[in-house]
Amino acid sequence: MHSLSLITLVLTAASAILAHAPVKSKRSEGLLTNAQRLKRGLPPLPPVARWSPTRHALVARASPVPCTTQTISGLIEVTDDISGTLYGYVTTDYFLGYSTFDPTEDPRTVSITIPCNPSADDLVGLNIASLISGGGGTNDHPYFGAIMSYDASDNDLSSANANYAWMGTTDLTSAVPTVTSNSAQDAQGAKQASESPVWTYDPATGALTLTWYNTDGSAATTYPVKVDSLLFATENVQHLAARLNRSDLRVVNYRLVQTTVVQNR
Ligand SMILES: *[C@@H]1O[C@H](CO)[C@@H](O)[C@H](O)[C@H]1NC(C)=O
């Protein structure tokens, strides 16, 4: 190769680099502080908009994603209807397949799901889902509901007799006495009708009102009662007390407490 053409090549390359040099320096100008720019005779940069009225308006206008339902989880508190005495919380334990409550046993975590802006009707006939996690009995079913006693005269609660239901866990049913799998049937073998959608919920107080639905679909006047650590439902408290020969039978109230709410989208 002629040395002349080598020199030409080198010069061409050098001029190419030089031609690009101003572009490089221009790019780096953007990284200089205004003080450095002033020293180099460059105009100051325009102020950076940290708060944009347009962007702010957009954020404010964007409405939150509406929730469809909310799931409220907690424990079921059992208190005396008259004195308000706290008896305990519905537990994960069973007695002959019936749910118990006891201040010393593990409480059962449950949940209900209701619409986000519930109407009064939305709060009636609810299921209480029983969140079983470890522990608990061998008779668990998905819902905490009521189970007609095996020796009842029929599947209805009535002021005319001492029929009563026990609280326990059951598979999902509609709001009529239904022979299905439940905790008492598992424990005793007898086919006993149960109901899951027996709850009315008051979001303001957490109150859970129990209603047994009779065979014709009508709502029985339902009194939740307790004897020892067992929970029952009856329409005639005096008849039941006499039948069980228990003067210490008490009417109780249920309430969902220690709640956490999840908005479902
Ligand atoms: C009813 O209970 C009382 C007091 O515990 C007892 O003395 C009585 O024998 C019981 N009656 C029946 C019929 O079981």
The ligand as a Gaussian input file, in Angstrom:
#p B3LYP/6-31G(d) Opt

LIG

0 1
 C      -83.576000     -32.901000      86.159000
 O      -82.447000     -32.227000      86.728000
 C      -82.454000     -32.194000      88.118000
 C      -81.307000     -31.316000      88.578000
 O      -80.129000     -31.599000      87.887000
 C      -82.353000     -33.627000      88.651000
 O      -82.362000     -33.628000      90.047000
 C      -83.528000     -34.444000      88.105000
 O      -83.391000     -35.791000      88.477000
 C      -83.612000     -34.345000      86.617000
 N      -84.829000     -34.949000      86.133000
 C      -84.842000     -35.859000      85.170000
 C      -86.189000     -36.374000      84.773000
 O      -83.820000     -36.225000      84.584000

